[in-house]
Amino acid sequence: MRNAYIDALYELAGEDDRILALVADNGAIVYDKFRESYPNRFINFGIAEANMVSVAAGLASCGKVPFTYTIASFLTMRAFEQIRNDVCMQRMNVKLVGIGAGFVYSNLGPTHHATIDMSIMRALPGMTVFSPSGPLEARKITREAALIDGPVYIRLSVGGSPEIYEADYEFEAGKGVILKDGGDAVIFTTGSITPEVLKAHGQLKTRGINARVINIHTIKPIDKNIIIDSATKTSAVITVEEHSIIGGLGSAVAEVLAEHGIAVRFKRVGLNGVFAGGYGTYDEMKELNGLSATDIVRETIGCLIPT
Amino acid sequence: MIEKSGAPDKINQLLSKAEAIRRSIFKIICEGGGGHIPASLSIVEILVALYYECLKITPETIGSPDRDRFILSKGHACVSLYAVLADLGFFDKSELGRFGRRGSILGGHPDMLKIPGVEASTGALGHGLPFGAGIALAGKMDNRDYKVIVLMGDGECQEGSVWETAMFASAHKLDNLCVIIDYNRFQAMDALDNIIPVSPLADKWSAFGWQVKEADGHNITELTEIFSSLPIHPLKPSLIIANTIKGKGVSFMENVPIWHYRMPNEEEMRTACEELQIEELKKQE
């Protein structure tokens, strides 16, 4: 996902000389091509995220289009007031690209996990929030971000994340994508956990449960239509996110369901008021934190048959 | 520009301009029902020297990419800026009488989306400098020769973000960037030295790679000379320590922390009006 982003940014830089790459001492080798081709348009701010974001806002006020990039937890939290005041309040055309969504930086521990970034970015007035589920989508979202005249947050996983699409598809910002169809339950997923949800979908199928899987790549604005439409045709709605269930995808879906009076069994799967725990591989982290395919299957069945 | 050979008329004009701005500040805040009076009074001469003599910015050049930029990072002193901008015709003077009221464009901190001539929405401290550094960097990238002036409070130097940019600006040789510190030695609750001292300011900024100069922040001649000859040193950002008096012009407010955000009663109002030579204040509704 990371490489797809940087490739797309490199392409965009060739098409539009207003585009700048700003980093906070992160992204060493992957930016080499950009740095060599556009040495004056690549700026490493060092370990100073707050400064990077405010300077980006100043650059944007002069017509530049800065893409700021660093570890998602540092970008969104260390520099939160800078994002709120200098970028959002002043409606500056700054892109914020966070790497390391969820707990993909598994054994680096919770300082390096981004598990409330969608909640806080979503709350900011004027902010568009994207959460790509794979490399192809990350690429499309990066190009989309450049078309938006205003603040955008893109939540990336890391390099080497699997592709979820078998073929190219029509991307539309703010529109969910049906990855698998089925009527027994609807599972909304976003970002890095999507391959795990697809695995769960397969396991459910072997048990005779056909679930619809919808990829919500745009967390804000949320696709109300696909939520309402899908939820009214099923008896159980499940949301899955590698993120806190407070304020992210689950909350966004719940808001739509509640405000449209849709009575349906509902379960948010994700971190429930805790930091991601444990160490190990990324797959082990999913198991340790209730986000493995097995967990998703169990939660889905539990939602279908309430105890 | 003021000629050294002496232009007493010009200086006298600027001095009376400063007096008028001071009166205007007091009236706007008192009639508007609240604001930061002493912080606004301490930057009057700085703003007058900048806007009436040194900055290349007029109501006609508001959107020009080559205009000089002034950023009031200590946004709570905004009434001083409002008085100057209105006097120069950036917006209608009648707006000053609506300060802080429903429907006005003028609030207790400046909003760049609402007020013509305001370059940055400030209020939270430690934001104006990095935002200004971004503008300065864009100027270097695009080979434009505008200046970016950021006015900060001395207490504002307690914010960590200030020092992130202090490092950044010298590393990028932003000599089109100038920070003025309104060194009145007081913050909201007390003297800086009784809370968290920021001294020695000159040594700190020099160590961060800035060229530093001290000035009497109420001496328009001195300020004008410095502002007209920026950068102080090529390839280095400039830092001007302007020694000022918080509450300058109203004797009982000068250097008294309690006045940071407080409104005078009727008797105090009378005294202040006498000292500032204000004829009358509209009664607050």
Interface residues (C-beta under 8 A of the other chain):
Chain A: N40 R41 I43 F45 G46 A48 A50 N51 V53 S54 V55 A56 A57 G58 L59 A60 S61 C62 G63 K64 E81 Q82 N85 D86 M89 Q90 R91
Chain B: P65 M112 L113 E119 A120 S121 G123 A124 H127 L129 P130 F131 G132 A133 G134 I135 A136 L137 A138 G139 M141 D142 G160 S161 E164 T165 M167 F168
